Amino acid sequence: MQYVYIPESVFCDVNMQSKKFIKTKENFICEQCGLSVVGDGYTNHCPQCLWSKHVDVHPGDRKATCNGMMRPVQVEYKSDTYVIVHRCVLCKHTKRNKSSPMDNFEAIIQLSATPYKKV
């Protein structure tokens, strides 16, 4: 049996390999609840309903092609920080995002009381 080395760049865009955070300050209208959200460069979900959108491969790069809505499915609590787990309704990609002081705390508590079901 013979093995052939195939560089990783053959399978993916070299530019997409960077995991460095890119601060992207953008305002947006939440596609789930309609709230007008003023972005601060770190905003990655709606502070009212906690929904997000699948736009990044790596934080801030805007290179995801899916563009599906990401449902908040779970809350984790680590080191005095709430982490919201989002799951894309189209491609099922899962991503963790830190909560913000601007987030609707009642929505976080409600989500934390909801059992997470992997579908």
N, C-alpha and C positions, 0 to 999 in steps of 0.2 A: 504494500500500500504506500502511496506517495502523497505527501501533504504539500500544499501550495500556500504560501503566505499571500493573503490579500489585504492590502492596507485598508484601515477603517474608513479612510476618506472616499473609498469607492462606494461605500454604502450610505454615507451621509455628508451633507455640506459641512466642510471644515469650520465655517463660521458658526454653525449651530452647536459646536462642541464646547464653546465657552460657557462657563457657568457663572461668570462674573455678573453681579447685579448691575442692571442699567436703570438708573432713576429716570422714570418717564412721568412727568407731571401732566396729567390729562383730566379734564372734567368729562363726565358722562351722564347719560340718563339710564337708570337701571331698567333693563329690559324685562325684569320680573315685576317690580312694583311701581315703576315710573318716577321714582325719586330723582331729582337733579342732584348729582353728587359732585362736589368740588374736590378734585384730586390734589394730593400734596406730594406726589412723587413716590409714595409708598402705598397708595390706595389700591387695593386689589379686589375689593368686593364692596357691595352696597352696605352701608352702615345700618340701614333700616331692616331689610329682609335677609341680609347676609349672603345673598346669591352673588356669584361671580361669573366671569365669562372666560372661556378657554382661548386666550389670545397669545400666551407666552409659552415658548419651549423652556426657556430659562427666565427667571424673573426680570421683567422689563424689556425683553428683546422683541416682543410683538411678532414672533416668527411662527406661531402655531397657525396651521391652516384650517383647523377644525371650526373655530369660532362658535362652538356650542355653549349653551348656558351650563353653568356649574352649580349644582344643587348643594347647599350645605347639608351634610349627612351625619356629622358627628362633631363633638367638641371634646378636646383633650385639655387637661389642666396640668401644666408642668412649670415648675419654678415660678410660681405666682403669675403665670401667663396663660390665657385661654388661647388655644389653637383650634381654628375651625378647619375641618376636613371637608373639601369640596370634591364632588364627583361629576364629571361631564355627562350630561344626559345623552349626548350623541356617541362619543367614542369610549366612554367609561373611564377616561384618565382620572386619576385621583391625585389631589394636591393638598398640602397642608399650608395654612396661612395664619400668621399671628393675628389675634384680634386687635382692634384699635380702641382707644379710650372713647372714640366717637360712636362705637357700635352700640346698637340697641341691646342693652344688657338683658332685658326680659326675653328677647329672641335667643340669646346665647343660653340662658337658663332653660328655656323651653326645649331647645335643641339638645341640651345635655341630658334632659329627662327622656328623650326619645331613643329607643333602642335602634342601633345601627344594623341595617340588613344589607348584606352584599347581594347585589342582583347581577 
